[in-house]
Amino acid sequence: MSDDSRLGLPIVLVGPMGAGKSRVGQRLAAAAGAPFIDTDARIAERYGAIDQIFAREGEEYFRVIEREVVAEALREEAVVSLGGGAVLHDDTRDDLARLAVVWLQVSREAVAPRLAGGNRPLIADGGLDRWSAILEARRPLYAAVADLAIDTSRRSVGRIVDDITEHFGGER
């Protein structure tokens, strides 16, 4: 049952917080007839709210459990959305080298309203300036793992999904 238009899975979405990884991932998974895995949501289901994990245990502990959840998710035939910092782990970057990876990019101006009112622990203090600093630190890592980069700032989710499907459709 070989369908040449079927996407090879997993397809992994990386990028900064607010880039649209969850929204795009859900729509892409639906279009591909595949499950959608949001690793941040999976962490929250198993360990509690991420902001509480940071407050209670710190970032280092969070990164350990994030790596475990990410490694598991990357073995599934699904569309997988990684938390913005998942690429910080060497083993995760090694895993991504063998997979289809899309870097969702977003401008500072476009992300501002997307982040408003959220409870994201890494930008709780510092807001958009902190977001920009985190993005600049991680930019080389996103670039290193990505097969495709798409700016989500002013594009519809449907068009983004179409672009991903066109790029990764068919046999890989």
Contacts in CASP RR format, 6 or more apart in sequence:
PFRMAT RR
TARGET T0000
AUTHOR 0000-0000-0000
METHOD contacts of the structure
MODEL  1
MSDDSRLGLPIVLVGPMGAGKSRVGQRLAAAAGAPFIDTDARIAERYGAI
DQIFAREGEEYFRVIEREVVAEALREEAVVSLGGGAVLHDDTRDDLARLA
VVWLQVSREAVAPRLAGGNRPLIADGGLDRWSAILEARRPLYAAVADLAI
DTSRRSVGRIVDDITEHFGGER
4 170 0 8 1.000
4 171 0 8 1.000
5 169 0 8 1.000
5 170 0 8 1.000
6 32 0 8 1.000
6 169 0 8 1.000
6 170 0 8 1.000
7 32 0 8 1.000
7 34 0 8 1.000
7 100 0 8 1.000
7 165 0 8 1.000
7 168 0 8 1.000
7 169 0 8 1.000
7 170 0 8 1.000
8 100 0 8 1.000
8 168 0 8 1.000
8 169 0 8 1.000
8 170 0 8 1.000
8 172 0 8 1.000
9 32 0 8 1.000
9 34 0 8 1.000
9 77 0 8 1.000
9 78 0 8 1.000
9 79 0 8 1.000
10 73 0 8 1.000
10 74 0 8 1.000
10 76 0 8 1.000
10 77 0 8 1.000
10 78 0 8 1.000
10 79 0 8 1.000
10 80 0 8 1.000
10 99 0 8 1.000
10 100 0 8 1.000
11 28 0 8 1.000
11 32 0 8 1.000
11 79 0 8 1.000
11 80 0 8 1.000
11 99 0 8 1.000
11 100 0 8 1.000
11 101 0 8 1.000
11 102 0 8 1.000
11 164 0 8 1.000
11 168 0 8 1.000
12 74 0 8 1.000
12 79 0 8 1.000
12 80 0 8 1.000
12 81 0 8 1.000
12 82 0 8 1.000
12 96 0 8 1.000
12 99 0 8 1.000
12 100 0 8 1.000
12 101 0 8 1.000
12 102 0 8 1.000
13 21 0 8 1.000
13 24 0 8 1.000
13 25 0 8 1.000
13 28 0 8 1.000
13 79 0 8 1.000
13 80 0 8 1.000
13 81 0 8 1.000
13 82 0 8 1.000
13 101 0 8 1.000
13 102 0 8 1.000
13 104 0 8 1.000
14 21 0 8 1.000
14 82 0 8 1.000
14 83 0 8 1.000
14 84 0 8 1.000
14 86 0 8 1.000
14 87 0 8 1.000
14 96 0 8 1.000
14 101 0 8 1.000
14 102 0 8 1.000
14 103 0 8 1.000
14 104 0 8 1.000
14 142 0 8 1.000
14 145 0 8 1.000
14 146 0 8 1.000
15 21 0 8 1.000
15 82 0 8 1.000
15 83 0 8 1.000
15 84 0 8 1.000
15 87 0 8 1.000
15 103 0 8 1.000
15 104 0 8 1.000
15 105 0 8 1.000
15 138 0 8 1.000
15 142 0 8 1.000
16 84 0 8 1.000
16 105 0 8 1.000
16 106 0 8 1.000
16 111 0 8 1.000
16 131 0 8 1.000
16 134 0 8 1.000
16 135 0 8 1.000
16 138 0 8 1.000
16 142 0 8 1.000
17 83 0 8 1.000
17 84 0 8 1.000
17 111 0 8 1.000
17 115 0 8 1.000
17 120 0 8 1.000
17 122 0 8 1.000
17 123 0 8 1.000
17 131 0 8 1.000
17 134 0 8 1.000
18 106 0 8 1.000
18 111 0 8 1.000
18 114 0 8 1.000
18 115 0 8 1.000
19 104 0 8 1.000
19 105 0 8 1.000
19 106 0 8 1.000
19 111 0 8 1.000
19 152 0 8 1.000
20 104 0 8 1.000
20 106 0 8 1.000
20 114 0 8 1.000
20 152 0 8 1.000
21 38 0 8 1.000
21 81 0 8 1.000
21 82 0 8 1.000
21 83 0 8 1.000
21 84 0 8 1.000
21 104 0 8 1.000
22 38 0 8 1.000
22 41 0 8 1.000
22 81 0 8 1.000
23 157 0 8 1.000
24 81 0 8 1.000
24 104 0 8 1.000
24 152 0 8 1.000
24 157 0 8 1.000
24 160 0 8 1.000
24 161 0 8 1.000
24 164 0 8 1.000
25 36 0 8 1.000
25 38 0 8 1.000
25 79 0 8 1.000
25 81 0 8 1.000
25 161 0 8 1.000
26 36 0 8 1.000
27 157 0 8 1.000
27 158 0 8 1.000
27 161 0 8 1.000
28 36 0 8 1.000
28 79 0 8 1.000
28 161 0 8 1.000
28 164 0 8 1.000
28 165 0 8 1.000
29 35 0 8 1.000
29 36 0 8 1.000
29 78 0 8 1.000
29 79 0 8 1.000
30 36 0 8 1.000
31 161 0 8 1.000
31 165 0 8 1.000
32 79 0 8 1.000
32 165 0 8 1.000
34 77 0 8 1.000
34 78 0 8 1.000
34 79 0 8 1.000
35 76 0 8 1.000
35 77 0 8 1.000
35 78 0 8 1.000
35 79 0 8 1.000
36 78 0 8 1.000
36 79 0 8 1.000
36 80 0 8 1.000
36 81 0 8 1.000
37 73 0 8 1.000
37 76 0 8 1.000
37 78 0 8 1.000
37 79 0 8 1.000
37 80 0 8 1.000
37 81 0 8 1.000
38 81 0 8 1.000
39 66 0 8 1.000
39 69 0 8 1.000
39 70 0 8 1.000
39 73 0 8 1.000
39 80 0 8 1.000
39 81 0 8 1.000
39 82 0 8 1.000
39 83 0 8 1.000
39 86 0 8 1.000
40 50 0 8 1.000
40 81 0 8 1.000
40 83 0 8 1.000
42 69 0 8 1.000
42 73 0 8 1.000
43 50 0 8 1.000
43 53 0 8 1.000
43 62 0 8 1.000
43 65 0 8 1.000
43 66 0 8 1.000
43 69 0 8 1.000
44 50 0 8 1.000
46 65 0 8 1.000
46 69 0 8 1.000
47 53 0 8 1.000
47 65 0 8 1.000
49 119 0 8 1.000
50 62 0 8 1.000
50 121 0 8 1.000
51 119 0 8 1.000
51 120 0 8 1.000
51 121 0 8 1.000
51 124 0 8 1.000
53 61 0 8 1.000
53 62 0 8 1.000
53 65 0 8 1.000
54 62 0 8 1.000
54 121 0 8 1.000
54 122 0 8 1.000
55 121 0 8 1.000
59 122 0 8 1.000
63 85 0 8 1.000
63 88 0 8 1.000
63 89 0 8 1.000
66 83 0 8 1.000
66 85 0 8 1.000
66 86 0 8 1.000
66 89 0 8 1.000
67 86 0 8 1.000
67 89 0 8 1.000
67 91 0 8 1.000
67 92 0 8 1.000
70 82 0 8 1.000
70 86 0 8 1.000
70 89 0 8 1.000
70 92 0 8 1.000
70 95 0 8 1.000
71 91 0 8 1.000
71 92 0 8 1.000
71 95 0 8 1.000
73 80 0 8 1.000
74 80 0 8 1.000
74 92 0 8 1.000
74 95 0 8 1.000
74 96 0 8 1.000
74 99 0 8 1.000
82 92 0 8 1.000
84 138 0 8 1.000
85 138 0 8 1.000
86 92 0 8 1.000
87 93 0 8 1.000
87 96 0 8 1.000
87 138 0 8 1.000
87 141 0 8 1.000
87 142 0 8 1.000
87 145 0 8 1.000
88 138 0 8 1.000
88 141 0 8 1.000
93 141 0 8 1.000
93 144 0 8 1.000
93 145 0 8 1.000
96 145 0 8 1.000
97 145 0 8 1.000
100 147 0 8 1.000
100 148 0 8 1.000
100 168 0 8 1.000
100 172 0 8 1.000
101 145 0 8 1.000
101 146 0 8 1.000
101 147 0 8 1.000
101 148 0 8 1.000
102 146 0 8 1.000
102 147 0 8 1.000
102 148 0 8 1.000
102 149 0 8 1.000
102 150 0 8 1.000
102 164 0 8 1.000
102 167 0 8 1.000
103 142 0 8 1.000
103 143 0 8 1.000
103 145 0 8 1.000
103 146 0 8 1.000
103 148 0 8 1.000
103 149 0 8 1.000
103 150 0 8 1.000
104 150 0 8 1.000
104 152 0 8 1.000
104 160 0 8 1.000
105 149 0 8 1.000
105 150 0 8 1.000
105 151 0 8 1.000
105 152 0 8 1.000
105 153 0 8 1.000
106 114 0 8 1.000
106 151 0 8 1.000
106 152 0 8 1.000
106 153 0 8 1.000
107 151 0 8 1.000
107 153 0 8 1.000
108 128 0 8 1.000
108 131 0 8 1.000
108 132 0 8 1.000
109 153 0 8 1.000
110 152 0 8 1.000
110 153 0 8 1.000
110 154 0 8 1.000
111 128 0 8 1.000
111 131 0 8 1.000
111 153 0 8 1.000
112 128 0 8 1.000
115 123 0 8 1.000
115 127 0 8 1.000
115 128 0 8 1.000
115 131 0 8 1.000
122 130 0 8 1.000
122 134 0 8 1.000
123 130 0 8 1.000
123 131 0 8 1.000
123 134 0 8 1.000
142 149 0 8 1.000
143 149 0 8 1.000
147 167 0 8 1.000
147 168 0 8 1.000
148 163 0 8 1.000
148 164 0 8 1.000
148 167 0 8 1.000
148 168 0 8 1.000
150 160 0 8 1.000
150 163 0 8 1.000
150 164 0 8 1.000
152 160 0 8 1.000
END
